[in-house]
Amino acid sequence: MKIRKAVITAAGKDQRTLPLQKLVDLDGVPKSALQIIIEEAVHAGAEEICLIVHPGDEEAFRAAAGDHAARISFVAQTEPRGYGQALFCARQFVGAEPFLHLVSDHLCISDTAQRCGQQLVAVAEAEACAVSAVQATRESQLAHFGAVGGRRVPQKRRLYEIETVVEKPTPTYAEQQLIVPGLRAGHYLCFFGMHILTPAVMDLLAEEIAAAGEHDLIQLSPALAALAGRERYLAFEIAGARYNLGVKYGLLTAQLALALSGADRDDVLVQLLELLARQKHA
């Protein structure tokens, strides 16, 4: 299994503006959130990138992509029918190849010298199957993420065989159905916003679309749940953290995380201490 294509979904209501926001990256260079996400895909080995956008947004996203615009193919999601349908728009681009999938409203920062995308691709290529990145997530955050249930793969660190996929489960459901042995109490394996998927997911989305009503939203989680029953599908607990730009203070939190992990860390710490000192005496 060789991963050389990536698909980034950016057609959702919030996704139309969040990826265009400027942040200062780990290297100290101001970039759009989109450019940071594209660079994650490129460092993971992606040679071709498909960006799913709302009709008419192509030029804004091409500008936000910076030097990487030449490697991007744009596909417009002409009907707002949900995340799953947005991903399905890339079916022709994907063809018969496995691909890296990223969402445009999440940034990730690795805890190691190997980037998050590189970690995931390495696992997928070694295991030769679909793999979704996950992170142990507090129960209070379940409303923001899809979650998985399953069991640990014997003698494989941070690797799980997926049995169940549920979109934004309630804490009660998670406690009953999504307990994974070994996780801290009150924590569940939630999606990281990064997947290696096989072309089979496109077939499953096609089946979901065919069975849906004309105006029904098409979600990705049911297709991923079906994928677990069709072929080997793993979850890998990334050594890193993801930051959801779409939540309250999401952009601020992501910027702080980038700053405190990046080249300007010492300067940022000094400024934060000065700010805290001023607030203390205000």
C-alpha positions in Angstrom: 0.0 0.0 0.0 1.5 3.3 -1.1 -0.3 6.6 -0.2 0.3 9.3 -2.8 -3.1 11.1 -2.9 -4.9 13.2 -0.3 -8.4 14.6 0.0 -9.2 17.7 2.1 -12.9 18.5 2.7 -13.6 22.3 3.0 -17.2 22.8 1.8 -19.0 22.9 5.1 -20.5 26.1 6.5 -17.7 26.7 9.0 -15.1 25.2 6.8 -15.5 27.9 4.1 -13.8 30.5 6.3 -11.8 28.8 9.0 -9.1 27.4 6.7 -8.5 30.9 5.3 -7.5 32.3 8.7 -3.9 33.2 9.3 -1.8 31.6 12.0 1.9 31.5 12.8 3.2 28.0 12.1 5.7 26.0 14.1 8.5 27.4 11.9 7.5 31.0 12.9 6.1 31.8 9.5 2.5 33.2 9.1 0.4 30.9 7.0 -3.2 30.2 6.4 -4.6 27.2 8.3 -5.2 25.6 4.9 -1.5 25.9 4.0 -0.6 24.3 7.3 -2.9 21.4 6.6 -1.7 21.0 3.1 1.9 20.8 4.3 0.9 18.1 6.7 -0.4 16.1 3.7 2.7 16.8 1.6 5.1 15.8 4.4 3.1 12.5 4.7 3.9 11.8 1.1 0.9 13.2 -0.8 1.8 14.1 -4.4 -1.7 15.1 -5.5 -4.3 16.8 -3.3 -8.0 17.2 -4.0 -9.8 20.0 -2.2 -13.6 19.8 -1.8 -15.0 23.3 -1.7 -18.3 25.2 -1.9 -19.0 26.4 -5.5 -17.2 29.7 -6.0 -14.7 29.3 -3.3 -11.9 28.0 -5.5 -10.0 31.2 -6.0 -9.9 32.1 -2.3 -8.7 28.6 -1.4 -6.1 28.6 -4.3 -4.7 31.9 -2.8 -4.7 30.4 0.7 -2.8 27.4 -0.5 0.3 29.5 -1.2 3.1 27.7 -3.0 1.2 24.4 -3.0 -1.6 25.6 -5.2 -0.1 23.9 -8.3 -0.6 20.4 -6.8 -4.3 20.9 -5.9 -7.3 19.8 -7.9 -10.6 21.5 -6.9 -14.0 19.7 -6.8 -17.1 21.7 -5.9 -19.8 20.1 -3.6 -22.8 21.5 -5.5 -25.3 20.4 -2.9 -24.8 20.8 0.9 -25.7 17.2 1.7 -23.2 16.5 4.5 -19.7 15.4 5.2 -20.0 11.9 3.6 -21.3 13.4 0.4 -18.5 15.9 0.3 -15.9 13.2 0.5 -17.8 11.2 -2.1 -17.2 14.1 -4.5 -13.5 13.0 -4.7 -14.4 9.5 -6.0 -13.1 10.1 -9.5 -9.9 11.7 -8.1 -9.3 8.8 -5.8 -9.9 6.1 -8.4 -8.6 2.7 -7.2 -6.0 4.1 -4.8 -6.0 4.4 -1.0 -5.8 8.0 0.1 -5.1 10.3 3.1 -8.1 12.2 4.2 -7.9 15.4 6.3 -10.5 17.9 7.4 -9.9 21.6 7.0 -11.0 22.7 10.4 -8.5 20.7 12.5 -4.8 21.3 13.0 -2.5 18.7 14.5 0.8 19.0 16.3 3.0 15.9 16.9 4.7 15.0 20.1 7.6 13.5 18.2 9.9 14.4 15.3 7.6 12.5 13.0 4.6 14.5 12.0 1.1 13.2 12.7 0.4 12.4 9.1 3.7 10.6 8.7 2.9 8.5 11.7 -0.5 7.5 10.3 0.8 6.7 6.8 3.6 4.6 8.2 1.1 2.4 10.1 -1.3 2.1 7.1 1.5 1.1 4.8 2.9 -1.4 7.3 -0.5 -2.9 8.0 -1.8 -2.6 4.4 -5.3 -1.5 5.4 -7.5 1.5 6.3 -6.4 3.3 9.4 -8.1 6.2 11.2 -6.1 8.4 13.6 -7.7 8.7 17.0 -7.0 10.4 20.3 -8.2 9.6 23.8 -10.7 12.3 24.4 -12.6 13.4 27.5 -16.3 12.5 27.8 -17.2 16.2 27.8 -15.9 16.6 24.3 -17.9 13.7 22.7 -20.4 16.1 21.1 -17.6 17.4 18.8 -16.2 14.1 17.4 -17.0 10.7 15.9 -15.8 7.9 18.2 -14.8 4.3 17.8 -15.1 1.1 19.9 -12.9 -1.9 19.5 -10.0 -3.9 21.0 -6.3 -3.5 21.2 -4.3 -5.3 18.5 -2.0 -7.8 20.4 1.6 -6.7 20.6 0.9 -3.5 18.7 1.4 -0.2 20.6 -1.5 2.2 20.3 -3.2 0.2 17.6 -6.9 -1.0 17.8 -9.2 -3.2 15.7 -12.3 -1.1 15.0 -15.6 -2.8 15.7 -17.9 0.2 16.0 -18.1 3.8 14.7 -20.6 6.3 16.1 -20.9 10.0 15.2 -21.0 12.3 18.3 -22.2 9.7 20.8 -23.9 10.7 24.1 -21.8 10.0 27.2 -24.4 7.3 28.2 -24.1 5.5 24.9 -20.3 5.8 25.0 -20.2 4.3 28.5 -22.3 1.3 27.3 -20.8 0.7 23.9 -17.5 2.3 23.4 -15.4 1.4 26.4 -11.8 0.4 25.3 -9.8 -1.5 27.9 -6.7 0.4 29.0 -8.0 4.0 28.5 -8.4 6.3 31.5 -11.8 6.4 33.0 -14.1 8.9 31.2 -12.0 8.9 28.0 -12.9 7.4 24.6 -11.2 7.0 21.3 -12.4 9.9 19.1 -11.4 10.7 15.6 -8.4 12.9 15.0 -9.5 14.5 11.7 -7.1 12.3 9.7 -7.7 9.0 8.0 -6.1 6.6 5.5 -9.0 5.1 3.6 -9.4 2.5 0.8 -11.5 3.0 -2.3 -14.1 0.7 -0.6 -15.3 3.7 1.4 -16.4 5.3 -1.8 -18.5 2.2 -2.7 -20.1 2.3 0.7 -20.9 6.0 0.4 -22.4 5.3 -3.0 -24.7 2.7 -1.4 -25.6 5.2 1.4 -26.4 7.9 -1.2 -28.5 5.5 -3.3 -30.6 4.5 -0.2 -31.1 8.0 1.1 -33.9 10.4 0.4 -33.4 13.3 -2.0 -32.6 15.8 0.8 -31.1 13.5 3.4 -27.7 14.4 4.7 -25.0 11.8 4.0 -22.6 11.3 6.9 -19.2 9.5 6.8 -19.5 7.6 10.1 -22.1 5.0 8.8 -19.8 4.2 5.9 -16.8 3.8 8.2 -18.9 1.5 10.5 -19.8 -0.6 7.4 -16.1 -0.6 6.3 -15.2 -2.2 9.6 -17.5 -5.1 8.7 -16.2 -5.4 5.1 -12.4 -5.3 5.5 -9.7 -4.9 8.1 -9.9 -1.3 9.6 -7.7 -0.1 12.4 -7.5 2.9 14.7 -4.1 4.3 15.6 -3.6 6.5 18.7 -1.5 9.4 17.3 1.4 10.7 19.4 0.2 14.3 19.2 -2.8 16.5 19.7 -5.5 17.9 17.4 -7.1 21.3 17.7 -10.7 21.9 16.4 -10.7 25.4 14.9 -14.5 25.4 14.9 -15.1 25.4 18.6 -15.2 28.5 20.9 -11.6 29.8 21.2 -10.5 27.1 18.8 -8.3 29.4 16.7 -6.8 30.9 19.8 -6.1 27.5 21.3 -4.5 26.2 18.1 -2.3 29.3 17.8 -1.1 29.0 21.4 -0.4 25.3 20.8 1.6 26.1 17.6 3.5 28.9 19.4 4.4 26.9 22.4 5.6 24.0 20.3 7.4 26.1 17.7 10.5 28.1 17.0 9.3 31.2 18.9 8.4 29.3 22.1 10.6 31.3 24.5 9.5 34.7 23.2 5.8 33.6 23.4 6.3 32.4 27.0 7.7 35.7 28.0 4.8 37.5 26.5 2.3 35.2 28.2 3.9 35.8 31.6 3.8 39.5 31.1 0.1 39.3 30.1 -0.7 37.2 33.1 1.2 39.6 35.4 -0.8 42.5 34.0 -4.1 40.6 34.5 -3.1 39.8 38.1 -2.6 43.4 39.0 -5.5 44.8 36.9 
